């Protein structure tokens, strides 16, 4: 029994068995021996083994002064110092505290470049100075010259204009003028010209009708032709142009039938009834450009048909025509 007690005491000292537990164990052994008497003699080896087993179990529970070791949140390092077997003591210094070091990934910027083709830089070009504009004009005045005895017939206010020759062979010539300066900006450049007139009656076949620029001013009065759509003319009124005079009561033509340039500015083949256009020519453009730049020289055109034979007369609608779409129209294209 003494040896058992000593063994327990030595084991407590070497393995940190709490003093209270050792005392309780010794008291239990002493009580057992006291009650059992001589039975202890025979069971001493068994009790000694039990005491040693209990001491080992108690040692495994650790010292009452030891602080509990918190379970690490991460696996311990493989470099930790192992605790000797059987010591019953966990060396906290041997297990370093796990430190979680967050690893920040290196940010990589991914730039997605579409397979787009970069267009080449546009080549600088000079912008046009100005666009092309156009205007459409109706005559500012028109009239017909009738070749007759005395040469005083006119039709300034009539609805028709006549060119060519009659059955008797007397001539007819039309006068027409447009106010260019009031419709086209000063300093503009004329690009093209188109004069359209409508034939309302003819008994002749196809023949050329030409435009010639006039060289002096002429007039339109209140006369209106009579007989067969105005083909016979009527007596001139104040301001009218006639075969002998540019303005009746005023200036006479230097040559009966009008003063005009010998060369024509344009010519068109006129046949049956319908609209006909004198298309742009270099001389037509030059005529209108002159009249724009120098309005005091704008005298318009004289329209002359076939006068080499009889019965070639053609009748055109004048600016006084009751049908607006048959009135003469001058289309001017220009740049400012």
Secondary structure, DSSP 8 states (H G I E B T S, - for coil): -HHHHHHHHHHHHHHT--HHHHHHHHHHHHHHHHHHTTHHHHHHHHHHHHHHHHHHHHHHH--TT-------SS---TT-----TT-----GGGS---------------------------------S--EEEEEE--SEEEEEE--TTS-EE-TT-SEEEEEE-TT--EEEEEEE---TTTS-TT-EEEEEEEEEEEEEESS--EEEEEEEBSS-----S----STTTTT-EE--TT---SSBSSTTS-B-SSTT--B-SS-SEEEEE-SSEEEEE---HHHHHHHHHHHH-GGG---EEEE---SSSS--EEEE-TT-SSGGGS-EEEEEEE-
